[in-house]
Structures are given as structure tokens and as C-alpha cells.
Amino acid sequence: MRVVVLGATGSVGRQVCATYAARGWEVHGVARHPPARPDGHRFTALDLAVAAPERIAELVGAPPADVVVNAAGGWGDTEEEMSHSHLRLVHRLLEALALVPDGRAWCTWGPCTSTALSRRTRCCARTGRRAPVTPYARIKLETSSAVLDAARAGLLEAVVLRAANMTGPHPPQESFLAALLVRIRTPSRTAGGWS
């Protein structure tokens, strides 16, 4: 079985790679920058937010991946930056998957909203009022909606998953947990001395 992991060097992606490799899968990692330490699987350096859909389709479809896991995306200070690293990336992935006749599955992992889609799984979506207030939440909702719209159009089948904040080694430096870890490890000066 072959899995392509997008965002393979990030806090989630590297754990996904390790988990699939431990189960005997052939792992192909994709990210903007190569891993700091070689991890024994195939790797391609590629910025998915600007890569042509044809290039992404080539990575996913030659040979056809049994599963594609999207753990890519980055943090940004503005809604435009967030849109570039999440929504634009997802649109390019959707375009790429349409070019792969044997595309099998796609999963997006993220702290508030995650999306998984496949040509053979079922479609479901959480119902209820959706009114995100932060730029990150709005962008994540748009990415999920883009995937579900493609599923409703019959281009793909999709499942939208929701996850709480994920923890583990190598958290993104911009995340709350990474900032908390830095504060815990850094002694602070108080009126009475160091604490």
C-alpha cells in the first residue's frame, strides 16, 4: 500500500509518516523543505500552495496512491496569508485529484476542522449553525465546504471530521501549546527574583 503525505515535515505530518511506515506502508512525503533528519522514506520538496495541479497529480498518481494524507498548511498573521496556505492549497489539491483517474483517498488534518475524502467512502457533514469568528476558523470552514461541494457534485466522496487541539512532539511554533512550552521552559524575572 502506498501513502502520499502532504506536509510531511510538520508536527502532524511527521507523525502520520511514522505511523504508516510502522504499519509497513510505502510512504512518500511531500513538503516545502526536506526533513532535518532523513527518515527512510521517499521525499519530494514542493510548495503545494503554488505548485501546478498537474505536478501534484503526478506525485499522487505515479504510481496511484492508495491514500493521500494532507497535513499541509501554515499559520499566518492575516486572513490573506491563511487563505493562501489553506484554501488555495485545498483548491489545488482538488484540481489535482480530478486529474488522477485512480485517486483513492485524501485526508486533511488540522486543529479545528479536518477533512477526509475518498472515491469510495461515504459523505457526511456536521449540521447546525456555522458562524466562525476567527480568520483561521473561517478559512477552515471554507476548505471543508470546498471539499464537500466537490463531493456533492459527484467529483469525490468526502467525510468532514473535527478534531480538538492536537498535541505531541514538534508543535508548530505559532501554536498555543508551543508558546506555553517556551514560557514554561524560560525562567521569568519577578519582583522577588527568578521564578
N, C-alpha and C positions, 0 to 999 in steps of 0.2 A: 504494500500500500504506500502511496506517495502523498505527502502533505507539503503544501507551499505555505509558509508562514510569513506574512507581510508585517513589517515592523518587528523583525526577528531579534533585534538587539535591545529592545526596550524592556521595561520592567515586567510586562506581561509576556511579550513575545518570546523572550529567552526561556521563560518557564514552560511555555507551550512547546517550544522546540525540544526541550529536555524531556518533557513528558511523552511526546510522540516517539522520540528516539529510544527512550527506555522501553517502549512497547514494541520496538522492532520496525517502526515505520522508516521509510526513506524520507529524510527531511531536507527541504530546500528553503533556506532562509533568505529573505529579501528585506533590505533596509537602506537608508541613505548612506550609512557609514558601516564599514566592516566591524565585526566584534573585536573587542580589545584582546580577547584570547580566543584562538581557534577552538571550535567546539566539535570538530569532526564531521560536520555535515556540509553539504554544498551551500554556497552563499553567493548572492548577486547584489552588488551595490546599485541602488536605484531609488530616486526620489519619486515616489508614487504619485504625489500631487501634481507633478509636472510631466511625468512620463506619458508618452503616447499610448492610448489604449491598445494599439497593436503590439507594442513592446510588452505590456503587462500580459496580454493574451498569449504571447509567445512563452513567457515564463510559466504560466498556468497550464498551457495546453501542450507543451512539448517536453516529455510525454504528458498526456492528460493527468492532472492531479485528481486523486480520489477525494481530497479535501483541501480547501484553501481557507486558512485562518487569517483574518485581518485584525492584527493587533497594532496597526499603524495609526498615526495621528499625533498631533503635538499640542502643546499649550500655546496660548497667545494672549497678548495684552488687549487686543481689540477684537471685535466681532469679525472684522475682515480677516484677521490672522487665523482665528478659529475656523472660519468658513473655508479658508484655503487648505488648512491641514486636516479638516474632517469632511466637510460636504463636497468640496471639489474632488478630493481623493475618492470618496464613495461613488460619485458620478463617473469618474474614470474607470473605477473597478466594474461598475455595472456595464459600461460600454465594452470593456474588455471581455467580460463574461459572455456577452452576446456574440462575440467573435469566436468563442471556443465551443465547438459543437458537442464536445464531450465533457463540458464543465460539470462538476458534480456537486460541490458544496462551497459555501462561503460563510465565515463567521466573523463578526466584529465584536471585539471585547472592549469595554470601557466602564468607568465607574458609574455612570448614571443610567446609560442606555446601551444595551448591546444588541447586535443584530446577527442572526444566523440565517443563511439562505441556501437552498439546495434545489436541484431539479427534481428531487424525489421526496422531500419531506413535506409536511403539511403546513398550512398557513394559519397563524393565529396572531391576534393583537390585543393588547390590554385596552379595554373600553373605558369610557369615562371622560371627564373634562380634562383637557390637556392645555395648561396655560403656564409654560415655563417662564420664569422671570429673569434668569441669568443668561448671558450670551452663550455660555457653554451648553446649558440645558436646551436653549432654543436651537442651537446648531445640531445637537444630538437628536432632538425630535425631528428636525428636517432630514437628517441622514436616515433615520428609521423610516420616515414617511416615504422617502425616495425608494427605499428597498421594497416596502410594502406596495407602493404604487406599481413597481415593476412586477411584483407578484400578482397583483390584481389584473394587470394587463396580460397575464399569462406568459410573461417572459421568463419568470423564475417562480419557484415556490419559496416561501420565506417564513421564518419564525423570528419574532422580536422578543428578546429576553431583556430583563432588567436586573442589574446587579448593584449591590451596595458598594461602598468604597472597598477596593481590593487592597490587601496588604501582602507584604512579602519582601524578599530582598530586592535591592536596587529600585526603590520607588523613584518616580520622576522628581527631579529637584524642585519643580514648581508645585508639587502636591502638598497638601496639608500635613500628611504624615512625615514627609521628608523634612519639611520645615520644623516640625515638632522634634524630630530626631536630632536635628542640628542644635536646637535650643537645649535639649536635654544633655547633649554631649559638651556644650560650651558653657564653662562656668560664667556666672554673671556677677558683676560687682554690685553689692548692695551698700546701704549706709553703714552697716556694721562690719563690712569686709566682703570676702568672696563667699558665694553660696553654691 
